[in-house]
Amino acid sequence: MGLVEIMADLYAAGRTANEAAAEEILDRLEAQKNYIPSSDRVRREYAYALLREYRTYLQDRAESNLKR
């Protein structure tokens, strides 16, 4: 399961873009054997980047639903 699939799963579950969602994405990626740095600072930065991407994903889905 890749990043897009994880985001789709969170979207289907109605998860909003917040810190908890970013941590869940990180945890799921880690469980899939993706490399996640162990440094707290780098992990926070990575979580922030994932959160930004999830917000974009949610926005794209909302726009897509409006076009239907």
N, C-alpha and C positions, 0 to 999 in steps of 0.2 A: 504494500500500500504506500503510495507516494503522497507528497504534500497536497496535491489537488484533491486526491481521494479523501484525505484526512479533513481538509476544509469542507468538502461536500458533506461528509459525515456530520461534522459539527453544525453546518448549516441546516441539514435535515433534522437535527435534534433541537434546533431553535437557539443555538448558543450565540450570544452576542460577542462582539469583539471587545474583550477585556483581558486583564492580566491572567485570569484563570484560564481563559481559552488559549492564550499564548503558551502557558505552561503545559496545558494538555497537548498542544501540538508538538512541543518539544519532547514531552514524554513519549508520545506515540512514535515520533521520528527515531528517538533513541531506542525504543523497543524493536524497531525495524532494522536495528544495527547501523543506523546512520551515525556518522561521527558528530558528536556534540562536545565542544570544548568543556573542560572541567572547571576552568577559571570562572569565578562568580561574575566578574565584570564582563567577560566575553559572552557568557551565557545570557546575562541581562540584555546585552546589545543584540544578540541573536533573537531573543524573545521579542524585543521591541521591533525588529525587522519583520519577524513572522506576524506580529500583531498588525503591523502596517499592511502587510500582504493580505491578511485575513479581512481587514476593513475594505480593501480594494475588491476582494472577492465578493464580499457581501454587497457592496455598492453595484458591482457588475450584475450580480444576480437580481437585485432590486430593479435595475434598469431593464434587464431582460424581461422580467415579469411585467413591467409596464407596457412593453411593446407588444405583448400578446393580445 
